[in-house]
Amino acid sequence: MSGIDKICGTLDQYDELKAFLVKRNRCALKHMYPRANDDKTCVIANFPRKVDMWLYKYCKIEFVQSRLNEQYNTEELND
């Protein structure tokens, strides 16, 4: 996994994604980075492709969907 595959965002976005994963896919939490201690943009996670595909299907959080659409082409996301 390279750096370009990472999901970055604000601390609020970090908290939003983590709360979603706690409820829907606890196994994916191991791919999240530790929460930053300041209010700057931070690296949130670096998920493997399998988790990315699951997120695309089930996680409708806008910043996650936007990042996945940047990272993958339409055919990959709809397989």
For each residue, the residues with C-beta under 8 A, 3 or more apart:
1: 5 46 48
2: 5
3: 6
4: 71
5: 1 2 46 47 71
6: 3 43 44 45 46
7: 17 43 44 45 46 47 63 64 67
8: 41 42 43 44 67
9: 12 13 14 17 41 42 44 63
10: 13 14 39 41 42
11: 14 15 35 36 39 42
12: 9 15 16
13: 9 10 16 17 44 61 63
14: 9 10 11 17 18 32 35 36 42 44
15: 11 12 18 19 35
16: 12 13 19 20 61
17: 7 9 13 14 20 21 32 44 45 59 61 64
18: 14 15 21 22 29 32 35
19: 15 16 22 23
20: 16 17 23 24 59 61
21: 17 18 24 25 26 28 29 32
22: 18 19 26 29
23: 19 20
24: 20 21 58 59
25: 21 28 29 51 54 58
26: 21 22 29
27: 30
28: 21 25 31 32 45 47 51 54 55
29: 18 21 22 25 26 32
30: 27
31: 28 45 46 47 48 51
32: 14 17 18 21 28 29 44 45
33: 42 43 44 45 46
34:
35: 11 14 15 18 42
36: 11 14 40 42
37:
38:
39: 10 11
40: 36
41: 8 9 10
42: 8 9 10 11 14 33 35 36
43: 6 7 8 33 46
44: 6 7 8 9 13 14 17 32 33
45: 6 7 17 28 31 32 33
46: 1 5 6 7 31 33 43
47: 5 7 28 31 51 52 55
48: 1 31 51 52
49: 52 53
50: 53 54
51: 25 28 31 47 48 54 55
52: 47 48 49 55 56 68 71 72
53: 49 50 56 57 76 77 79
54: 25 28 50 51 57 58 59
55: 28 47 51 52 58 59 64 68
56: 52 53 59 65 68 72 77
57: 53 54
58: 24 25 54 55
59: 17 20 24 54 55 56 64 65
60: 65
61: 13 16 17 20 64 65
62: 65 66
63: 7 9 13 66 67
64: 7 17 55 59 61 67 68
65: 56 59 60 61 62 68 69
66: 62 63 69 70
67: 7 8 63 64 70 71
68: 52 55 56 64 65 71 72 77
69: 65 66 72 77
70: 66 67
71: 4 5 52 67 68
72: 52 56 68 69 76 77
73: 76 77
74: 77 78
75: 78 79
76: 53 72 73 79
77: 53 56 68 69 72 73 74
78: 74 75
79: 53 75 76
